[in-house]
């Protein structure tokens, strides 16, 4: 099989250059030139909407490469997110990493701390609303809330939008954390779980 490193395309809105680093898996991509959010799920780039241009400066550059835990990754996406608690906004940043052989991982930056996260199958987790058990470890509930998307850059394997929100539950067994994110979709919901 042939692995494509990146696919060079043009934005259908402004004609500016766009590089897709995971072209066969990308559903949404952001044009840095005109701030358009583009849908890539139909096999070609289509204009979805224009995102309010903000002065957001990721600490890691899109397209940057590095090695984490012995594996090489490329930074392909950036999200600024936040949660509300007692009327106050608590922000953090998430970097979507991609390795063609391993898939997607996350680097989460919150209050000068970094966390590496990888997806885990929801069916491998046992427990109740206060305890999660995974890989012979017991994790206790740490936090529940709602996470909002404030800004996006780059490409993503799902149809992300500014303003999206998910219900979250975090369980900890220091130094590890299991995070659940539940998205409502019509009459159903989708659950994504990661181990950090």
C-alpha positions as a Python dict, from the first residue, in 0.01 Angstrom:
ca = {
    (1, 'X'): (0, 0, 0),
    (2, 'X'): (107, 359, -63),
    (3, 'X'): (103, 615, 217),
    (4, 'X'): (33, 973, 112),
    (5, 'X'): (229, 1222, 326),
    (6, 'X'): (10, 1520, 242),
    (7, 'X'): (-230, 1620, -32),
    (8, 'X'): (-206, 1977, -169),
    (9, 'X'): (-545, 2132, -253),
    (10, 'X'): (-697, 2476, -301),
    (11, 'X'): (-968, 2634, -90),
    (12, 'X'): (-1296, 2647, -290),
    (13, 'X'): (-1378, 2982, -126),
    (14, 'X'): (-1056, 3183, -177),
    (15, 'X'): (-826, 2959, -385),
    (16, 'X'): (-560, 2957, -112),
    (17, 'X'): (-339, 2651, -59),
    (18, 'X'): (-449, 2377, 182),
    (19, 'X'): (-249, 2068, 278),
    (20, 'X'): (-436, 1762, 399),
    (21, 'X'): (-207, 1537, 603),
    (22, 'X'): (-469, 1263, 656),
    (23, 'X'): (-668, 1303, 332),
    (24, 'X'): (-853, 970, 349),
    (25, 'X'): (-969, 1036, 708),
    (26, 'X'): (-1041, 1412, 711),
    (27, 'X'): (-1402, 1534, 742),
    (28, 'X'): (-1338, 1903, 823),
    (29, 'X'): (-1052, 2138, 742),
    (30, 'X'): (-993, 2505, 820),
    (31, 'X'): (-857, 2747, 556),
    (32, 'X'): (-608, 2972, 730),
    (33, 'X'): (-630, 3228, 445),
    (34, 'X'): (-1003, 3313, 445),
    (35, 'X'): (-1108, 3148, 775),
    (36, 'X'): (-1350, 2914, 601),
    (37, 'X'): (-1447, 2586, 760),
    (38, 'X'): (-1458, 2331, 477),
    (39, 'X'): (-1632, 1994, 456),
    (40, 'X'): (-1408, 1721, 313),
    (41, 'X'): (-1639, 1425, 377),
    (42, 'X'): (-1780, 1410, 22),
    (43, 'X'): (-1445, 1345, -147),
    (44, 'X'): (-1379, 1709, -235),
    (45, 'X'): (-1354, 2032, -38),
    (46, 'X'): (-1682, 2220, -5),
    (47, 'X'): (-1742, 2550, 172),
    (48, 'X'): (-1932, 2504, 499),
    (49, 'X'): (-1910, 2841, 674),
    (50, 'X'): (-1675, 3122, 770),
    (51, 'X'): (-1533, 3113, 1121),
    (52, 'X'): (-1490, 3433, 1320),
    (53, 'X'): (-1119, 3513, 1285),
    (54, 'X'): (-956, 3540, 1626),
    (55, 'X'): (-600, 3594, 1729),
    (56, 'X'): (-520, 3239, 1834),
    (57, 'X'): (-158, 3129, 1831),
    (58, 'X'): (-103, 2757, 1885),
    (59, 'X'): (214, 2667, 2074),
    (60, 'X'): (275, 2381, 1827),
    (61, 'X'): (270, 2465, 1455),
    (62, 'X'): (32, 2280, 1225),
    (63, 'X'): (238, 2044, 1010),
    (64, 'X'): (506, 2021, 1279),
    (65, 'X'): (648, 1674, 1345),
    (66, 'X'): (790, 1513, 1655),
    (67, 'X'): (844, 1188, 1840),
    (68, 'X'): (641, 1100, 2150),
    (69, 'X'): (687, 775, 2342),
    (70, 'X'): (894, 639, 2053),
    (71, 'X'): (641, 713, 1776),
    (72, 'X'): (649, 989, 1513),
    (73, 'X'): (345, 1220, 1482),
    (74, 'X'): (241, 1521, 1276),
    (75, 'X'): (31, 1802, 1428),
    (76, 'X'): (-270, 1829, 1196),
    (77, 'X'): (-534, 2010, 1403),
    (78, 'X'): (-578, 2257, 1686),
    (79, 'X'): (-884, 2329, 1902),
    (80, 'X'): (-930, 2594, 2169),
    (81, 'X'): (-1189, 2464, 2415),
    (82, 'X'): (-1335, 2571, 2747),
    (83, 'X'): (-1570, 2467, 3027),
    (84, 'X'): (-1789, 2693, 3239),
    (85, 'X'): (-1797, 2663, 3616),
    (86, 'X'): (-1970, 2906, 3852),
    (87, 'X'): (-1993, 3164, 3573),
    (88, 'X'): (-1621, 3149, 3494),
    (89, 'X'): (-1458, 3018, 3175),
    (90, 'X'): (-1177, 2761, 3208),
    (91, 'X'): (-986, 2729, 2878),
    (92, 'X'): (-748, 2465, 2742),
    (93, 'X'): (-598, 2369, 2404),
    (94, 'X'): (-596, 2039, 2217),
    (95, 'X'): (-362, 1937, 1936),
    (96, 'X'): (-467, 1655, 1704),
    (97, 'X'): (-171, 1433, 1616),
    (98, 'X'): (-157, 1184, 1331),
    (99, 'X'): (58, 883, 1248),
    (100, 'X'): (-49, 685, 937),
    (101, 'X'): (17, 351, 1111),
    (102, 'X'): (-118, 432, 1459),
    (103, 'X'): (-398, 675, 1379),
    (104, 'X'): (-493, 979, 1587),
    (105, 'X'): (-371, 1092, 1927),
    (106, 'X'): (-409, 1415, 2126),
    (107, 'X'): (-178, 1651, 2310),
    (108, 'X'): (-380, 1853, 2561),
    (109, 'X'): (-235, 2173, 2709),
    (110, 'X'): (-399, 2308, 3023),
    (111, 'X'): (-253, 2553, 3275),
    (112, 'X'): (112, 2488, 3176),
    (113, 'X'): (64, 2108, 3182),
    (114, 'X'): (73, 1867, 2887),
    (115, 'X'): (-116, 1539, 2858),
    (116, 'X'): (-81, 1278, 2582),
    (117, 'X'): (-412, 1102, 2510),
    (118, 'X'): (-505, 806, 2294),
    (119, 'X'): (-846, 662, 2212),
    (120, 'X'): (-961, 348, 2392),
    (121, 'X'): (-1267, 133, 2314),
    (122, 'X'): (-1564, 217, 2534),
    (123, 'X'): (-1657, -152, 2565),
    (124, 'X'): (-1327, -220, 2749),
    (125, 'X'): (-1434, 2, 3042),
    (126, 'X'): (-1638, -121, 3336),
    (127, 'X'): (-1789, 72, 3622),
    (128, 'X'): (-2062, 312, 3722),
    (129, 'X'): (-2104, 689, 3745),
    (130, 'X'): (-1834, 721, 4013),
    (131, 'X'): (-1582, 449, 3921),
    (132, 'X'): (-1429, 335, 3591),
    (133, 'X'): (-1221, 18, 3560),
    (134, 'X'): (-979, -27, 3273),
    (135, 'X'): (-677, -253, 3226),
    (136, 'X'): (-697, -383, 3588),
    (137, 'X'): (-695, -25, 3728),
    (138, 'X'): (-968, 158, 3918),
    (139, 'X'): (-1030, 525, 3826),
    (140, 'X'): (-1240, 756, 4046),
    (141, 'X'): (-1461, 1032, 3909),
    (142, 'X'): (-1280, 1366, 3911),
    (143, 'X'): (-1497, 1607, 3714),
    (144, 'X'): (-1819, 1632, 3511),
    (145, 'X'): (-1921, 1914, 3284),
    (146, 'X'): (-1970, 2045, 2934),
    (147, 'X'): (-1682, 2126, 2698),
    (148, 'X'): (-1730, 2390, 2427),
    (149, 'X'): (-1528, 2446, 2108),
    (150, 'X'): (-1411, 2809, 2087),
    (151, 'X'): (-1181, 2790, 1784),
    (152, 'X'): (-1041, 2540, 1533),
    (153, 'X'): (-745, 2528, 1295),
    (154, 'X'): (-626, 2251, 1065),
    (155, 'X'): (-800, 1926, 980),
    (156, 'X'): (-1018, 1686, 1179),
    (157, 'X'): (-1160, 1336, 1139),
    (158, 'X'): (-1509, 1449, 1243),
    (159, 'X'): (-1736, 1743, 1154),
    (160, 'X'): (-1621, 1986, 1420),
    (161, 'X'): (-1770, 2336, 1447),
    (162, 'X'): (-1708, 2639, 1665),
    (163, 'X'): (-1976, 2628, 1935),
    (164, 'X'): (-1994, 2247, 1948),
    (165, 'X'): (-2047, 2111, 2296),
    (166, 'X'): (-2005, 1769, 2455),
    (167, 'X'): (-2089, 1630, 2798),
    (168, 'X'): (-1769, 1522, 2974),
    (169, 'X'): (-1674, 1295, 3263),
    (170, 'X'): (-1312, 1252, 3374),
    (171, 'X'): (-1191, 968, 3597),
    (172, 'X'): (-843, 962, 3751),
    (173, 'X'): (-594, 708, 3884),
    (174, 'X'): (-291, 939, 3904),
    (175, 'X'): (-99, 994, 3688),
    (176, 'X'): (-353, 856, 3436),
    (177, 'X'): (-696, 986, 3341),
    (178, 'X'): (-985, 841, 3142),
    (179, 'X'): (-1203, 1102, 2967),
    (180, 'X'): (-1552, 1037, 2831),
    (181, 'X'): (-1710, 1276, 2579),
    (182, 'X'): (-2074, 1228, 2482),
    (183, 'X'): (-2219, 1408, 2181),
    (184, 'X'): (-2595, 1423, 2124),
    (185, 'X'): (-2691, 1349, 1762),
    (186, 'X'): (-3063, 1356, 1692),
    (187, 'X'): (-3223, 1079, 1895),
    (188, 'X'): (-2891, 908, 1973),
    (189, 'X'): (-2551, 991, 2107),
    (190, 'X'): (-2188, 913, 2032),
    (191, 'X'): (-1934, 838, 2307),
    (192, 'X'): (-1558, 882, 2265),
    (193, 'X'): (-1316, 770, 2534),
    (194, 'X'): (-948, 851, 2572),
    (195, 'X'): (-670, 751, 2810),
    (196, 'X'): (-432, 1030, 2911),
}
